């Protein structure tokens, strides 16, 4: 597995190295180009200066015995003497046919001039070329035409060795290599420092997470870092720990409550079986014992089903299939199914359903939530009371309200009403077969649909539970 620190160092070195390479190539190529331009310009100026002298005084060529600089003794100025002396070591004069007319004393033999070059100069062009001596030394040469009476009579060639230019470029390359190496070392040291600055907080976080146990869930991480991103990471980690701690507490409490709820029917089962087996019983006595045990088994089955349902709807991925759903037919059909139960308990069950737009929901799970609410309302509403189900469209939401005329709920119970296994009247709830999970399941189902559940109650006047479900917008439907 790759290391982030190694990746940072490698990336920094590659980036700096690439930039240095591009910069060095640019400097070297630019320096070489400028050097060549300088040499060409100097050669051209030298050749043009001497060419003007020859055009003005062509007899200098005819009278020059061996050195053109000797002509400067016949009344020439010091400037002309300097120019001619300078040119005598780097200049040759050829005829348009390519025959040598004059050369400086220090000019060593050159390869023959190619006819193409002579043709170009004869047409009045200035030609630059590169000549290599026998020892391999490069010579830069410029060839220009020299006219007389409007006719090109000579080809003047000025030359300069590139030895010093190449030495200069070689020194520039060495300087660039040394500078690049130094910068690479600095970049490597800087990347190590940056990697340490970046990874130290992450290492602290990793070590703390590796050594954390259940007993340390209450502790929170504090990172001493000047960077905003690490403060955000610390906050996110601590927020995750808050959620994890809350989840662990809820899970532990859930397991404790579930074990406690199962213990009662299991204890009753064990006691009935032990008492029954202590002595011989009649058939009727065995039958009564089996019926009592069957009731406890039914309680255990009901509790297990409720636990499974609660686990599903409160998990990370509730098994809810959201589809366009009309609530009015669902509510009316459900009330028709519960009419006999309400009649048996002598409670009036009515529906006040207005036309509402369709929502995005799962019919089976919403029906389960409504059954839980209606079962509680019918169970805790005394004979002669009423249970009313209202369906309304309120401010972009659909509200399903279940109101009863029962005893109501005391204020101290409201904060815990939707908790697992919470009962307002534990003794009466157990006797009626309740598990204490009905309202928790209702909350889980509604939240899985993106909605909320609320309760309004007053002791002696009854309670009203309201489910608020969102109406999907056009953008939601398209998504």
ZIMORA-V837532 format. One record per residue. N is the residue number from 0. RES is the residue in one letter. PHI is phi in whole degrees, 0 to 359 (999 if undefined). Layout:
n,res,phi
N,RES,PHI
N,RES,PHI
This chain:
n,res,phi
0,X,999
1,X,290
2,X,264
3,X,294
4,X,297
5,X,295
6,X,296
7,X,296
8,X,296
9,X,296
10,X,296
11,X,296
12,X,294
13,X,295
14,X,294
15,X,295
16,X,298
17,X,297
18,X,295
19,X,296
20,X,298
21,X,297
22,X,295
23,X,296
24,X,298
25,X,296
26,X,295
27,X,294
28,X,295
29,X,295
30,X,296
31,X,296
32,X,296
33,X,295
34,X,297
35,X,296
36,X,296
37,X,297
38,X,297
39,X,297
40,X,293
41,X,295
42,X,298
43,X,295
44,X,296
45,X,297
46,X,295
47,X,294
48,X,298
49,X,293
50,X,297
51,X,294
52,X,297
53,X,294
54,X,296
55,X,282
56,X,228
57,X,297
58,X,292
59,X,298
60,X,293
61,X,289
62,X,271
63,X,289
64,X,290
65,X,223
66,X,238
67,X,291
68,X,292
69,X,294
70,X,293
71,X,289
72,X,282
73,X,268
74,X,76
75,X,279
76,X,286
77,X,299
78,X,296
79,X,296
80,X,301
81,X,295
82,X,296
83,X,292
84,X,296
85,X,294
86,X,285
87,X,295
88,X,267
89,X,226
90,X,234
91,X,231
92,X,240
93,X,242
94,X,282
95,X,293
96,X,275
97,X,99
98,X,279
99,X,289
100,X,263
101,X,202
102,X,213
103,X,292
104,X,294
105,X,267
106,X,279
107,X,279
108,X,304
109,X,245
110,X,296
111,X,302
112,X,284
113,X,287
114,X,301
115,X,300
116,X,296
117,X,297
118,X,296
119,X,296
120,X,293
121,X,298
122,X,275
123,X,92
124,X,270
125,X,259
126,X,239
127,X,255
128,X,212
129,X,242
130,X,240
131,X,249
132,X,284
133,X,297
134,X,276
135,X,89
136,X,291
137,X,278
138,X,234
139,X,265
140,X,227
141,X,235
142,X,240
143,X,231
144,X,278
145,X,240
146,X,259
147,X,212
148,X,63
149,X,80
150,X,241
151,X,286
152,X,248
153,X,228
154,X,242
155,X,263
156,X,242
157,X,252
158,X,231
159,X,211
160,X,289
161,X,265
162,X,300
163,X,291
164,X,296
165,X,292
166,X,298
167,X,297
168,X,294
169,X,295
170,X,296
171,X,296
172,X,297
173,X,298
174,X,298
175,X,295
176,X,295
177,X,296
178,X,297
179,X,294
180,X,299
181,X,295
182,X,294
183,X,296
184,X,297
185,X,295
186,X,297
187,X,296
188,X,297
189,X,294
190,X,294
191,X,298
192,X,295
193,X,296
194,X,300
195,X,295
196,X,297
197,X,283
198,X,271
199,X,301
200,X,299
201,X,293
202,X,298
203,X,299
204,X,296
205,X,295
206,X,299
207,X,294
208,X,292
209,X,290
210,X,266
211,X,283
212,X,240
213,X,297
214,X,288
215,X,260
216,X,296
217,X,279
218,X,278
219,X,231
220,X,274
221,X,232
222,X,252
223,X,269
224,X,224
225,X,276
226,X,265
227,X,295
228,X,296
229,X,286
230,X,295
231,X,295
232,X,298
233,X,298
234,X,297
235,X,295
236,X,295
237,X,293
238,X,295
239,X,296
240,X,295
241,X,299
242,X,294
243,X,293
244,X,296
245,X,297
246,X,294
247,X,295
248,X,299
249,X,297
250,X,294
251,X,297
252,X,295
253,X,297
254,X,295
255,X,298
256,X,296
257,X,297
258,X,297
259,X,295
260,X,293
261,X,283
262,X,296
263,X,297
264,X,295
265,X,293
266,X,295
267,X,297
268,X,301
269,X,298
270,X,297
271,X,299
272,X,293
273,X,294
274,X,295
275,X,295
276,X,273
277,X,292
278,X,207
279,X,292
280,X,237
281,X,282
282,X,299
283,X,295
284,X,292
285,X,298
286,X,295
287,X,297
288,X,295
289,X,294
290,X,296
291,X,297
292,X,293
293,X,297
294,X,297
295,X,292
296,X,296
297,X,297
298,X,296
299,X,297
300,X,295
301,X,298
302,X,295
303,X,298
304,X,297
305,X,295
306,X,297
307,X,296
308,X,297
309,X,297
310,X,298
311,X,293
312,X,283
313,X,255
314,X,282
315,X,293
316,X,231
317,X,299
318,X,282
319,X,254
320,X,257
321,X,278
322,X,220
323,X,304
324,X,220
325,X,266
326,X,278
327,X,300
328,X,297
329,X,297
330,X,294
331,X,295
332,X,295
333,X,294
334,X,295
335,X,295
336,X,290
337,X,268
338,X,298
339,X,294
340,X,296
341,X,294
342,X,294
343,X,296
344,X,267
345,X,57
346,X,240
347,X,279
348,X,248
349,X,231
350,X,229
351,X,233
352,X,252
353,X,267
354,X,290
355,X,232
356,X,290
357,X,292
358,X,247
359,X,256
360,X,205
361,X,249
362,X,300
363,X,294
364,X,288
365,X,294
366,X,296
367,X,297
368,X,296
369,X,294
370,X,298
371,X,299
372,X,294
373,X,293
374,X,296
375,X,297
376,X,297
377,X,292
378,X,289
379,X,258
380,X,262
381,X,292
382,X,306
383,X,90
384,X,276
385,X,228
386,X,231
387,X,242
388,X,249
389,X,245
390,X,235
391,X,222
392,X,252
393,X,229
394,X,50
395,X,76
396,X,226
397,X,254
398,X,247
399,X,246
400,X,249
401,X,245
402,X,244
403,X,233
404,X,247
405,X,279
406,X,288
407,X,92
408,X,239
409,X,292
410,X,302
411,X,291
412,X,272
413,X,300
414,X,297
415,X,249
416,X,297
417,X,259
418,X,279
419,X,294
420,X,64
421,X,276
422,X,229
423,X,284
424,X,226
425,X,296
426,X,296
427,X,290
428,X,291
429,X,293
430,X,296
431,X,273
432,X,91
433,X,286
434,X,254
435,X,79
436,X,246
437,X,301
438,X,288
439,X,297
440,X,292
441,X,301
442,X,297
443,X,297
444,X,294
445,X,295
446,X,294
447,X,295
448,X,268
449,X,79
450,X,250
451,X,224
452,X,231
453,X,222
454,X,225
455,X,235
456,X,212
457,X,213
458,X,301
459,X,89
460,X,235
461,X,102
462,X,225
463,X,223
464,X,259
465,X,237
466,X,261
467,X,247
468,X,244
469,X,287
470,X,266
471,X,295
472,X,278
473,X,295
474,X,296
475,X,296
476,X,295
477,X,295
478,X,296
